Amino acid sequence: MQKILVIDDDRDMCMLLNRFLTRQGFDVMEIYNGKKALDYLAQNRPDLVLCDFRLEDMDGKQVLTRTREMYPDIPFIIITGYSDVKLAVEVLKLGAFDYVTKPVFPDEILVTIRKALESPQTGVTASQPEKKPAPVVQAASRDPKVPPPPKDKYIFGSSPEMKNIIKQIELVSPTNYSVIIYGESGSGKEAIANKIHEQSNRRNKPFIAIDCGALSKELAGSELFGHEKGSFTGALNLKIGSLELADGGTVFLDEIGNLPYDIQVALLRVVQERKIRRVGGNKDIDLDLRIIVASNEKLWDAARNGKFREDLYHRFNEFSISLPPLRERVDDVLLYARHFLATTNAELGKSIIDFSREVQQVFNSYPWYGNLRELRNVVKRAALLTDGSYVEIQSLPFEITYYNKLNFDGQAHYESQAAIPRIVEGGAQHPVRPVLNEQSLKSVSIDAEYEMIIEALKQSNFNKTKAAKLLNIDRKTLYNKMKQYQQFNNL
């Protein structure tokens, strides 16, 4: 059994990776800081190391360097929450096999782990029987119907709405304007920012995306501006902040409205003067940056409500792009779905040709509350469950198929209710009274409970955790109820 060492100060992440990889047949050891991990490595040799880049006591590069000194041939994979070109180049130059970005998807990281273990450069041969070493490119060459792996990470739709946005991107990209991108969560704001960067004269410099909602109030300053060694408790080393790493390129601040107010003050100076000062530092550092921000709420409204600095808003608002949700650009749904399918084919080594006609109809009718992020996850899950050449309806999660059933069968339900026999009494119509037996009350109770659960799911946009709170039950009880109705067996 192959041994994997997981190093991450996020214990929940360690636990999830441990459970998932153990089910895949690996022996997993989890350690929560760099020093203990290096002590463990001094006495033990795992087959692979999976390490978070930002640990409490040191960064992943230091762990990687020390590990390479002890075991030059062990595959080392870095996990990072930042899409950072400089970081990717650095860790690969230092000897990392690859790096993956958060949020971590189990099937993606499993593919990366297996590739690392099979790599001839590591001197390790994987022995898991369920592996599929044949790449999907070979399968595609045998069957021309299978879509080839996509060349681009991001694609843009062909709907009128997206064509208009592409024109705006082409207009603003050559400039050095700051840009605000508005759009719902998961609608593709980072793709727009990335496209602006790629079409600008900064294309050969770093593009760094930062999720402001994931920055804690205590560490936001350090993450953005960096800190000097010893500037606060736990600052054991000099840290270069994300803004400094993006020097010469573009920084994308997603969900900018979530930044703490005091950090907004510090960021105003960056926007005005293009200078930063590290936490605990006493000198300014000049930066050449283009700043693109994104928000799922109107920043002007947030400024009027006192949640966002009005002067910072005006600094950012040199140009704005409003990205419509996926439900308002239905013509693009299948285009995106097929892109995600081709990507998943390449990741999983599958040869799925397309979606069945029924699935295509469901995709076009579903409102996609989570936008592109939800669509991608649905496609990835469905592809994982598909053994044939086409994704069928049974591979879709319940919330998708139930919405479809409600949408197409709802009218028939109301018509059937209207067709209940009625009698006339005093000029008014009344339904015929039902025939009562010992099962009547029980069946009515079950039906009422079922309808209440469905209503809670609809009100929470099929978020099971929120639905359970609305029903005043725990999530486990909700799942048990769902199983009873045999409507939810696809989960």
TIMIPA-667984 format. One record per residue: residue in three letters; z negated, x negated, y of N, C-alpha, C in turn. Coordinates in steps of 0.2 Angstrom, whole numbers, plus 5000, padded with zeros to 4 digits. Atoms other than C-alpha are relative to their C-alpha. Layout:
REM residues N
ALAZXYZXYZXY...
END
This chain:
REM residues 491
MET500049964994500050005000500049965006GLN500050044994500549935017499550015005LYS500649994995499249905030500350005007ILE499950004993499449955048499450005004LEU500650004995498249905062500250045006VAL499849964994498250035076499449985005ILE500550024994497449965093500150055006ASP499949964994497150095106499350025002ASP500649984998495650135117499950085000ASP500049925000496150325116499850024992ARG500249985007495150375100500450064997ASP499649955002496050535099500749984997MET499350035002497750445098499949964994CYS500150045006497050325085499950054994MET500149955006496450475074500650044998LEU499449975002498050565075500549964997LEU499650055003499050415071499849984993ASN500350015006497850375057500250054995ARG499949955005498050545049500750014998PHE499349995001499950555051500249944995LEU499850065004500250375044499750004993THR500350005007499050395030500350054995ARG499649955004499950555024500749974998GLN499450035001501550445025499949944994GLY500150055005500750325012499849935002PHE500350074998500050185023499350005000ASP500750024999498350105024499949995007VAL500050014993497850125042499349985002MET500650034997496450025051500150015008GLU500049994993496050085069499449965004ILE500550044996495149975082500250025008TYR499949974994494850025100500049965006ASN499950054995494849865110500349944998GLY499650065002495849705111499649944996LYS500550055003494349585107499950014993LYS500249985007493849675091500649994996ALA499450005004495649685086500249934998LEU499950075001495849495088499549974995ASP500550025005494249465078500250024993TYR499749985007494949575064500649964998LEU499450045002496649485064499849934998ALA500250065002495749325062499849994993GLN500350005007495049375045500550054996ASN499649955004496349505040500850005002ARG499350004998498249505039500350074998PRO499749935001499049685041500849994999ASP499350005000500849725038500450015006LEU499749984994501149795055499550015005VAL500549984994500249805072500350055005LEU499849954995500349955083499550005005CYS500550014995499549925100500250035006ASP499949974993499350015116500149945005PHE499950054995499949915131499449995005ARG500650004995498449965142499450014997LEU500650005003496849925134499449995005GLU500550014995495149925143499849935001ASP500250064999494749745140500649955001MET499450044999496549665140500650044999ASP499449965001498349715140500349984993GLY499650015006499549725125500349944999LYS499650075000500449565130499549954997GLN500550055003498849465127499950014993VAL500149995008498549545110500649974996LEU499450025003500349515106500149924999THR499950075000500349335111499549964995ARG500550035005498749295101500250024993THR499849995007499349385086500649964998ARG499450055002501049285086499749934998GLU500350075002499949125086499850004993MET500350005007499149185070500550024995TYR499549985005500549275061500750015004PRO499449994997502249245068500550054998ASP499549965003503149355056499850085000ILE500349935000502049515058500450055005PRO499749964995503049655066499550035005PHE500549974995502149715082500450055005ILE499749954996502549875091499550025006ILE500449984994501949915109500150075001ILE500049934997501450095115499949995007THR500150004993501650125133500150065003GLY499849944996501550265145500550005006TYR499650014994502750195157500749984997SER499350025001504650185156500249945004ASP499950064996504750015162500549954997VAL499550055003506249895160499749935000LYS500350065000505249745165499549994994LEU500450005006503949785152500449994993ALA499650005007505249815138500249934999VAL499750075001506049645142499449954998GLU500650055001504349555143499850004993VAL500350005007503649615126500549984995LEU499550025005505249595117500149925000LYS500050074999505349415124499449964996LEU500650035003503649385118499950014992GLY500049995008504049435100499950074998ALA500149935003503749625099500650024997PHE499449975004504949715087500350055005ASP499849944996505049865099499450035004TYR500549964996504149975111500150075000VAL499949935000503850165111499650035006THR500449974994503350275126499750064999LYS500349945001502150405127500350065004PRO500449985006502050545123500349984994VAL499750025007502250485105500150054996PHE499849955005503150595093500049974993PRO500150035006502650565075500649984996ASP499450025004504350565067500449945004GLU499750064996505050445081499649934998ILE500450065002503650315078500049984993LEU499950015007503850335060500749964998VAL499450035001505650285061500049935003THR500050074997505250135072499649964995ILE500450045004503850075060500449984994ARG499650025006505050085045500549955001LYS499550054998506349995054499749935001ALA500350074999505149855059499849974993LEU500250025006504549845041500649984996GLU499450025004506249835034500449945003SER499650054996506849705047500049944996PRO500050065003507349545039499749945004GLN500350044996506649455054499249994999THR500750005001504849505049499849974994GLY500250025007504949445031499650054996VAL500349955003504249605026500550054997THR499649955003505049735014499650064999ALA500349935001504549915015500150024993SER500049975007504250004998499950074999GLN500149935000504050185003500650034997PRO499449975003505150284991500450055004GLU499649944996505550425004500449975005LYS499650024994506450305016500750014999LYS499349995000508250325020500349955004PRO499750064997508950155024500750015003ALA499449994997510650215027500150035007PRO500049974994510950235045500550065001VAL499649944999511750395052500749995001VAL499350024998513250305058500450004994GLN499650005006513850275041500150074997ALA499949935003513550465036500650035005ALA499549974995514550505052500749984998SER499350035001516050395047500250044993ARG499849975006516050485030500250075001ASP499849934998516050655038500150015007PRO499850004993516950675054499750065004LYS500349944996516050845058499449985003VAL500650024997514450755061500049975006PRO500050034994514150725079499849925000PRO500250075000514050535083499349995004PRO500650014995512450465091500150005007PRO499950004993512350495109500049935003LYS500050074997512750345120499550005006ASP500450004994511750405135499350044998LYS500749975001509850445135500050075003TYR500049944996510150585148500750035000ILE499449974999511550715149499950055005PHE500149954994511950845163500550054998GLY499749955002512551015160500750015004SER499349984997514251095165500050075003SER500149944997513551255172500149995008PRO499950004992513951295191499449975003GLU500650034997512151255195499949924999MET500150075001512151085187500649965004LYS499550034996513851045195499949995007ASN500250004993513151075212499549945001ILE500550055000511650965208500349934999ILE499650065001512850825202500349975006LYS499750024993513750825219499449985004GLN500550024995512050815228499849934998ILE500250065002511650665217500549945002GLU499550054997513250575221500049995007LEU500150014993512950605239499449965002VAL500650044998511150535240499949944997SER500150065004511250395227500249945004PRO499850064997512150265238499549995006THR500450014994510850285252499349984998ASN500750025002509050225252499550065002TYR500449954999508350395256499550014995SER500549985005506750455248500250074998VAL499849935002507050615238499450034996ILE500549965004505950755232500450054995ILE499649965005506550845216499550054998TYR500449955002505851015213500250034994GLY499849975007505851095196499450024996GLU500549985004504751175183499949944995SER500250065005503851055170500550014994GLY499550015006505150995157500750025002SER499349984998506651045167500549945001GLY499650055000507350875168500049965007LYS500050034993506750805185500149924999GLU500050075001506550625178500849984998ALA499350015001508350635172500449995006ILE499750004993508950675190499849935003ALA500350064996507850525197500449944997ASN499750065003508550405184500850005001LYS499350004998510350465188500149975007ILE500050034993510050425206500049935000HIS500150075000509450255202500649974997GLU499450035003510950215191500650005004GLN499450004996512150265204499949975007SER500250034994511250165218500249934999ASN499950075001511449985222499449964997ARG500650035003509749955214500050014992ARG499949995007510449995197499849944995ASN500150065004510149815190499249985001LYS500750014999508349825196499550054996PRO500449955005506849915187500050075003PHE500149924999506650105186499350014997ILE500649995003504850145184499850075001ALA500249935000504250325180499350004999ILE500750005000502450365184499850085000ASP500249935000501650535179499350005003CYS500650004996500350555193499550054997GLY500549965003499550695183499649974995ALA500350035005499050575170499549945002LEU500450054997498150455182499350035002SER500749984998496250475183499949985007LYS500250024993495450475200499849935001GLU500350065000494550325196500449944999LEU499650065001495950215190500750015003ALA499349994997497450285200500249955005GLY499850054996497350155213500149934997SER499950065004497250015200500750004997GLU499449995003498750085191500649995004LEU499450004995499850105206500049935004PHE500050064996499349955217499849944997GLY500350065004498549835204499349985003HIS500750024998496849745206500049934999GLU500250075001496149575208499549994995LYS500550015005495149495194499350005004GLY500749994997493249545197500050055005SER500149964994493649675210499650064998PHE500549955002492649805200499849994993THR500250005006491749825184500550014995GLY499549995005492949795169500649975002ALA499450044998494249705180500049934998LEU500150075003494249555169500649955001ASN499450044999496049495173500350035006LEU499649974995497249515187500550054997LYS499549955003498349665185500550025006ILE499449994996500049695193500150084999GLY499949925000500249885198500750024999SER499449975002501649995194500549995006LEU499650004994502349995212500249925001GLU499850075000502349805212500549984995LEU499550015006503249795195500750035002ALA499349974998504649905203500349975006ASP499750044994504949785217500849994999GLY499250005000506849795221500350064997GLY499749955004507149945211499750075003THR500249944998506550125211499450024996VAL500649985004504950205207500050085001PHE500049935000504850385202499350034999LEU500749985000503150475205500150084998ASP500049935003503150635194499450045001GLU500649954998502050785199499549965005ILE500450044995501550695215499550045003GLY500549964997500550845220499349994997ASN500650015004499250795207499649935002LEU500450064998498750625216499450025004PRO500649994996497050615223500149995007TYR499850004992496950635242499949935003ASP500150064997496250465245500649954998ILE499450045002497750385235500650025004GLN499449984996498950495245499949965007VAL500050044994498250405261500249934999ALA499850065001498550235253500750004999LEU499350005002500250285247500450015007LEU499649994994500750335265500249945003ARG499850074998500650155270500549974997VAL499550035004501750105256500750035002VAL499449974998503050235262500249985007GLN499850024993502950185280500249935001GLU499950074999502849995279500249964994ARG499850045006503349955261499649944999LYS500550055001501749855259499550034996ILE500649985004500349865246499549955001ARG500650055001498649785244499750024994ARG500349995006497949765227499250025001VAL500749985000496249845224499549935000GLY500450065000494949705229500449945003GLY499650054997496349605237499950005008ASN500150014993496349535255500749995004LYS499350014997498249515258500550054998ASP499549955001499749625260500549974996ILE499550025004501149615248500650045002ASP499449964998502949665254500450024994LEU499649975005503949775243500750035003ASP499449974998505749835243500150054995LEU500049945005505650005235500450065002ARG499849944999506550165234499550054996ILE500549955003505350315231500350064999ILE499849935002505850475222499450034997VAL500649965003504550605219500250074997ALA499949945003504450765209499450045000SER500549955000503450925210500250064997ASN499949945002503351085201499850065005GLU500249964994502651165217500349985006LYS499750024993503351165235499549965003LEU500550044997502451025243499950025007TRP500149974993502651115260499450054999ASP500549955001501551255253499349964999ALA500650045001500351125246499749975006ALA500250034994500251035263499650065004ARG500349954996499851205272499350024997ASN500749995003498451235259499549955000GLY500450065000497751065262499949964994LYS500150035006498051005245500549935000PHE499550065000499450875250500049985008ARG499950034993499550765266500750025003GLU499349984997500850845278500449945002ASP499750064998501250675285500449964994LEU499750035005501650605268500650054997TYR499549955002502650765264500749985004HIS499550014996503750735279500449934999ARG499850075002503950545274500550014994PHE499650005006504650595257500650055001ASN499549944999505650745263500749985004GLU499450024997507250645268500650044997PHE499549975003508250735255499650044994SER500349975005507750865242500550044995ILE499549975005508550935226499550054996SER500449955003507951095218500450014993LEU499750005007508251095199499850074997PRO500249935003508351275191499849994993PRO500350005007507451315175500650014995LEU499549995005508451315159500250074999ARG499849935001508451505158500450025005GLU499549984995509451515173500749965000ARG499350045002510851395166500150014993VAL499949995008511151475149500649974998ASP499450045003512851395148499949934998ASP500150075002512051225146499550004994VAL500550005005510851275132500249964994LEU499750035006511951235117500249925001LEU499850074998512551075126499449954999TYR500650045001510851005127499750004993ALA500250005007510351065110500449964995ARG499650045004511750975102499949935002HIS500250074998511350815112499349984996PHE500650025003509550825105500150004992LEU499950005007510250865088500349934998ALA499750075002511350705088499549945001THR500550055000509850605094499650004994THR500549995006508750675080500449974994ASN499650035006510150635067499949935000ALA500050075000510150455072499349984999GLU500650025001508250445072499750014993LEU500349985007507950535055500549984995GLY499550025005509550465047500350064996LYS499749945003510250645044500750015002SER499349994998511950715045500150075001ILE500049934998511650885052500650015004ILE499449994996513350955059499950045006ASP500149964994512751095070499550054998PHE500449945001511751255072500450064997SER499749945003512151415062500250045006ARG499849954995512951555072499450045003GLU500649964998511351655072499549965004VAL500450044996510351505078500349995007GLN499750004993511551485093499950065004GLN500149944997511351665097499350005003VAL500750004998509451645097499949955006PHE500150054994509551485108500250035006ASN499849984993510551575121499650065003SER500449954997509451725122499349995001TYR500750014999507751645122499949975007PRO500150024993507051605140499849935001TRP500150074999506451435136499449985005TYR500550014995504751435145499849935001GLY500150074999504551245142500649965002ASN499350044997506351205148500249954995LEU499750055004507151055141499549974995ARG500550035004505550985134499950044994GLU500149965006505251135123500750014996LEU499450005004507151145118500049944995ARG500050065004507050965112499550004994ASN500550005005505450985102500250054995VAL499849955005506151145094500649974995VAL499450035004507751045089499749954995LYS500350065005506750895082499750034994ARG500449975005505651005072500550044995ALA499649965005507051115065500549954996ALA499750055003508050955061499649974994LEU500450035005506650885051499950054994LEU500149955005506451045041500750024997THR499449985002508351065038500349954995ASP499850045006509050995021500850005000GLY499349995001510851065023500449975006SER499650024995512251035035499950045007TYR500149954994511751175048499350025000VAL500649984998510151215056500050084999GLU500049935001509651395050499450035003ILE500549964996508551525058499349994997GLN500650015003507151495045499649935002SER500350074998506851315052499750015007LEU500249994993506451385070499350025000PRO500749975000504651415075499950075002PHE500149934999503851585076500250035007GLU500049974993503851605095500850015002ILE499349994999505751585095500350064996THR499749945004506151705081499750065001TYR500349934998504951835086500350025006TYR499749984993505651835104500750034998ASN499349975002507351865096499950074997LYS500149935003506652005085499850055005LEU500249954995505852085099500650025005ASN499549994995507352065110500650054997PHE499449975003508652135097499750074996ASP500349945004507452255087499650055004GLY500449964996506452325101500350075002GLN499749944998507652455107500150054994ALA500049965006507852515089499350034998HIS500749985001505952525088499850065004TYR500149954996505852635103500450064998GLU499649945002507252745097499750034994SER500449975006506352765080499450045002GLN500649964997504852825090500250065003ALA499849944996505852945100500350054995ALA499749965005506553015083499450044996ILE500649975004504753065077500150085001PRO499949934999504853255073499550035004ARG500449974995504153365087500050074999ILE500049935000503553545088499950025007VAL500149974993503553655103499450055000GLU500549964999501953735109499950015007GLY500149984993501853835125500549965004GLY499550034996503453755131500049925000ALA500150075000502853575129500149974993GLN499950035006503353455115499549964998HIS500650055003502053365104500349984993PRO499850035006502353245090499650044994VAL500349975006502053315072499449964998ARG500650045001500253265067500149964993PRO499950045006500253125054499650034994VAL500449985006499753155036499549954999LEU500550045001498053085033499849984993ASN500350025007497352985018499649945001GLU500550055000496152855014500249935003GLN499850064997497252715020500250015008SER499749994993497752795037499649965005LEU500450034995496252725047500149925000LYS499950075001496452555040500749975002SER499350024998498352545043500050005008VAL500049994993498052605061499749945003SER500450064997496752465064500449944999ILE499650065000497852335057500649995005ASP499550004996499352385067499849995007ALA500350014993498252395083499849925001GLU500150075000497652215079500649965001TYR499450045000499352155076500350005007GLU499749994993500052225093499649975005MET500450034995498552155102500149925000ILE499850075001498951985095500749985003ILE499350014998500751995099500050005008GLU500049994993500352055117499749935003ALA500350064998499151905119500549945000LEU499550055001500551785113500550005005LYS499550004995501751855125499749995007GLN500350024993500551845140499949935001SER500150074999500251665136500649964998ASN499450035002502051625133500049964993PHE500150025007501651595115499649944999ASN500550055001500351465118499450024996LYS500649985005499151485103499349995003THR500750024998497651405111499850055006LYS500149964995497851515127499950074997ALA500049935003498151675116499350014997ALA500750005003496551635106499550025005LYS500549994994495551625123500150085002LEU499949934998496351795128499750054996LEU500349955005495751875112499349994999ASN500750025001494051795113499949984993ILE500150025007494251715096500249925000ASP499850075000494551535091500749994997ARG499350015003496251455086500050014993LYS499950005007495851445068500050084998THR500049935002495451635067500750035002LEU499449984998497051665076500549994995TYR499550025006498051565063499950044994ASN500249975006497151655049500350085001LYS499749944999497651825057500850004999MET499250015000499451765059500250004993LYS499850015007499551715041500050074996GLN500149935003498951895036500650045000TYR499449964999500451975043500749974997GLN499450035003501651855035500650005004GLN499550014995502651855051500049935003PHE500150064997502051685055500149944995ASN500050055005502451585039500449945002ASN499650064998503651465048499649955004LEU500450054996502251385058499749944995
END
